[in-house]
Amino acid sequence: MESYEALLATLALTMGASWASGVNLYAALLVLGLGGVSGNIDLPQGLEVLENPLVIGAAGLMYVVEFVVDKTPGVDSGWDAISTFIRLPAGAMLAAGAVGDVTPALEIAAGIMGGGLAATSHATKAGTRLLINTSPEPVTNWTASISEDLLVLGGLWTALNHPGVFIILMVLFIILAILILPKLWRLIKLLLRKIGQFFGLVERREGE
C-alpha cells in the first residue's frame, strides 16, 4: 500500500511540475523551492537543487519580471513566444528530476512525458492569451494572468496533497486540450491572417 501511494505521489509531482512549468515556470520553481527549504515539501533528490538560495532568488526575480510582463497586452504574447524555448525543456527536466534516482530509461521517459505536458499547457496558455489580446481593454488580460498564477499554486498544492485527484484532473485536461487545441490553432491562424492583411503583408482572398 505504501509503495502504491509513493508511486501515485511521484506521478502526481512529475505531472504537476511539468504542467505548471508550461503555465508559469517561475511560480512553479518558487513554490517547490520555498516549500522544500521550509520543510513543507519533501522534494526528491533530483529536485533538491531547487532549494538552493541562488535558484530561489533567480526564480523570484524572474517571477517578478513575468508578473509585470504577463499583464501587459501584446507584450505577454511576445514573452510567451520567447518562453517556449525555456518552459518546455524546464518541464522535461523537472519531470525527470521528480522521479528521483531511478533507471536512466525511466528518467528519459519521464522527461519525454514532462516535455509533452509542458508543451500542451504552454500552447493552451499562449494561444488563449493571443486571442484575449484582440480585446483592447486590459482587464481581461489581467484577470487571465492572475488566474493562471492561482491555477499553478492550486494545481501544485493538489498534486502534493491529493495526488489521486490531481492525476484525474490532468487526464481531463489532456483530453480537453486535444479537443480544444486544433480549434484554437485555426482561430489563431485566422487572427494572424487578419493582422497580416491589415498591415498589407498578406493578400486578401476573394470574398474577404
C-alpha positions as CSV (number, residue, x, y, z in Angstrom):
1,M,0.0,0.0,0.0
2,E,2.8,2.4,0.9
3,S,4.6,1.7,-2.4
4,Y,1.4,2.4,-4.3
5,E,0.9,5.7,-2.5
6,A,4.6,6.6,-3.2
7,L,4.1,5.8,-6.9
8,L,1.0,7.9,-7.0
9,A,2.7,10.8,-5.3
10,T,5.7,10.6,-7.6
11,L,3.5,10.5,-10.7
12,A,1.4,13.5,-9.5
13,L,4.6,15.5,-8.7
14,T,6.1,14.6,-12.1
15,M,2.9,15.7,-14.0
16,G,2.3,18.7,-11.7
17,A,5.8,20.2,-12.0
18,S,5.9,19.8,-15.8
19,W,2.3,21.1,-16.3
20,A,2.9,24.1,-14.1
21,S,6.2,24.9,-15.9
22,G,4.2,25.3,-19.1
23,V,1.9,27.8,-17.5
24,N,4.2,29.8,-15.2
25,L,7.6,28.2,-14.8
26,Y,9.0,30.7,-12.2
27,A,6.0,30.4,-10.0
28,A,6.4,26.6,-10.1
29,L,10.1,26.8,-9.2
30,L,9.3,29.2,-6.3
31,V,6.6,27.0,-4.9
32,L,8.8,23.9,-5.0
33,G,11.9,25.7,-3.8
34,L,10.4,27.5,-0.9
35,G,8.3,24.5,0.0
36,G,11.4,22.3,0.1
37,V,13.6,24.7,2.0
38,S,10.8,25.3,4.6
39,G,10.3,21.6,5.1
40,N,6.7,21.7,3.8
41,I,7.5,19.7,0.7
42,D,9.7,16.6,0.7
43,L,11.4,17.0,-2.7
44,P,13.1,14.0,-4.3
45,Q,16.8,14.1,-4.7
46,G,16.6,15.2,-8.3
47,L,14.8,18.4,-7.3
48,E,16.6,19.3,-4.2
49,V,18.7,21.8,-6.2
50,L,15.5,24.0,-6.2
51,E,16.1,24.6,-2.5
52,N,19.4,26.4,-3.3
53,P,19.1,30.1,-2.3
54,L,20.6,31.1,-5.7
55,V,17.9,29.1,-7.6
56,I,15.1,30.6,-5.3
57,G,16.5,34.1,-5.8
58,A,16.7,33.8,-9.6
59,A,13.2,32.3,-9.8
60,G,11.8,35.0,-7.6
61,L,13.4,37.7,-9.7
62,M,12.1,36.2,-12.9
63,Y,8.7,35.7,-11.4
64,V,8.5,39.5,-10.7
65,V,9.5,40.2,-14.3
66,E,7.0,37.8,-15.7
67,F,4.3,39.1,-13.3
68,V,4.6,42.5,-14.9
69,V,5.2,41.5,-18.5
70,D,2.5,38.9,-18.4
71,K,-0.1,41.5,-17.6
72,T,0.8,43.8,-20.5
73,P,-1.5,43.1,-23.5
74,G,0.6,42.2,-26.6
75,V,3.9,42.1,-24.8
76,D,2.7,38.9,-23.0
77,S,2.3,37.1,-26.3
78,G,5.9,38.0,-27.3
79,W,7.1,36.8,-23.8
80,D,5.2,33.5,-24.3
81,A,6.9,33.0,-27.7
82,I,10.3,33.5,-26.2
83,S,9.4,31.4,-23.2
84,T,8.7,28.4,-25.4
85,F,12.4,27.7,-25.5
86,I,12.6,27.8,-21.7
87,R,9.3,26.3,-20.4
88,L,9.4,23.1,-22.5
89,P,13.0,22.0,-21.6
90,A,12.4,23.0,-18.0
91,G,9.2,20.9,-17.9
92,A,11.2,17.9,-19.1
93,M,14.0,18.5,-16.6
94,L,11.6,18.9,-13.7
95,A,9.7,15.7,-14.6
96,A,13.0,13.8,-14.9
97,G,14.1,15.1,-11.5
98,A,10.8,14.4,-9.9
99,V,11.1,10.6,-10.5
100,G,14.2,10.6,-8.3
101,D,17.2,8.3,-8.6
102,V,15.9,5.6,-10.8
103,T,17.0,3.9,-14.1
104,P,18.1,6.2,-17.0
105,A,15.3,4.8,-19.1
106,L,12.7,5.8,-16.6
107,E,14.2,9.3,-16.3
108,I,14.2,9.7,-20.1
109,A,10.6,8.5,-20.3
110,A,9.6,11.0,-17.5
111,G,11.4,13.8,-19.4
112,I,9.6,13.0,-22.6
113,M,6.2,13.0,-20.8
114,G,7.1,16.1,-18.9
115,G,8.2,18.0,-22.0
116,G,5.0,17.0,-23.8
117,L,2.8,18.0,-20.9
118,A,4.6,21.3,-20.6
119,A,4.2,21.9,-24.3
120,T,0.5,21.2,-24.0
121,S,-0.1,23.6,-21.1
122,H,2.1,26.2,-22.7
123,A,0.3,26.0,-26.1
124,T,-3.1,26.3,-24.4
125,K,-2.0,29.3,-22.4
126,A,-0.2,31.1,-25.2
127,G,-3.0,30.5,-27.7
128,T,-5.7,31.6,-25.3
129,R,-3.8,34.8,-24.4
130,L,-3.2,35.7,-28.0
131,L,-6.9,35.6,-28.6
132,I,-7.6,37.5,-25.4
133,N,-5.3,40.2,-26.7
134,T,-7.7,41.0,-29.5
135,S,-9.7,42.9,-26.9
136,P,-8.4,46.5,-26.5
137,E,-9.1,46.6,-22.7
138,P,-6.5,45.3,-20.3
139,V,-8.9,43.9,-17.6
140,T,-9.4,40.6,-19.3
141,N,-5.7,40.2,-19.7
142,W,-5.0,40.9,-16.0
143,T,-7.7,38.5,-15.0
144,A,-6.4,35.7,-17.1
145,S,-2.8,36.3,-15.8
146,I,-3.8,36.3,-12.2
147,S,-6.0,33.3,-12.7
148,E,-3.0,31.4,-14.2
149,D,-0.8,32.2,-11.2
150,L,-3.5,31.0,-8.9
151,L,-4.0,27.9,-11.0
152,V,-0.3,27.0,-10.7
153,L,-0.5,27.4,-6.9
154,G,-3.7,25.4,-6.6
155,G,-2.5,22.8,-9.0
156,L,0.8,22.1,-7.2
157,W,-1.0,22.1,-3.9
158,T,-3.4,19.5,-5.2
159,A,-0.6,17.4,-6.7
160,L,1.3,17.4,-3.4
161,N,-1.7,16.8,-1.1
162,H,-4.2,14.9,-3.2
163,P,-2.2,13.2,-5.9
164,G,-5.0,10.9,-7.0
165,V,-7.4,13.8,-7.6
166,F,-4.7,15.7,-9.4
167,I,-3.9,12.9,-11.8
168,I,-7.6,12.6,-12.7
169,L,-7.7,16.4,-13.3
170,M,-4.6,16.1,-15.5
171,V,-6.2,13.3,-17.6
172,L,-9.3,15.5,-18.1
173,F,-7.0,18.5,-19.0
174,I,-5.2,16.4,-21.6
175,I,-8.5,15.2,-23.2
176,L,-9.8,18.8,-23.2
177,A,-6.6,20.1,-24.7
178,I,-6.7,17.5,-27.5
179,L,-10.2,18.7,-28.3
180,I,-9.5,22.5,-28.0
181,L,-6.0,23.0,-29.4
182,P,-6.9,22.3,-33.1
183,K,-9.8,24.7,-33.0
184,L,-7.6,27.2,-31.1
185,W,-4.9,26.9,-33.7
186,R,-7.4,27.6,-36.5
187,L,-8.6,30.7,-34.7
188,I,-5.0,31.9,-34.2
189,K,-4.2,31.4,-37.9
190,L,-7.3,33.4,-38.9
191,L,-6.3,36.2,-36.5
192,L,-2.7,36.3,-37.8
193,R,-4.0,36.4,-41.3
194,K,-6.3,39.3,-40.5
195,I,-3.4,41.2,-38.9
196,G,-1.2,40.5,-41.9
197,Q,-4.0,41.8,-44.2
198,F,-4.3,44.9,-42.1
199,F,-0.7,45.7,-42.5
200,G,-0.6,44.7,-46.1
201,L,1.7,41.7,-45.6
202,V,-0.9,39.2,-46.7
203,E,-3.1,39.5,-49.8
204,R,-6.8,39.4,-49.3
205,R,-8.6,36.4,-50.7
206,E,-11.6,36.9,-52.9
207,G,-14.7,37.4,-50.9
208,E,-12.8,38.6,-47.7
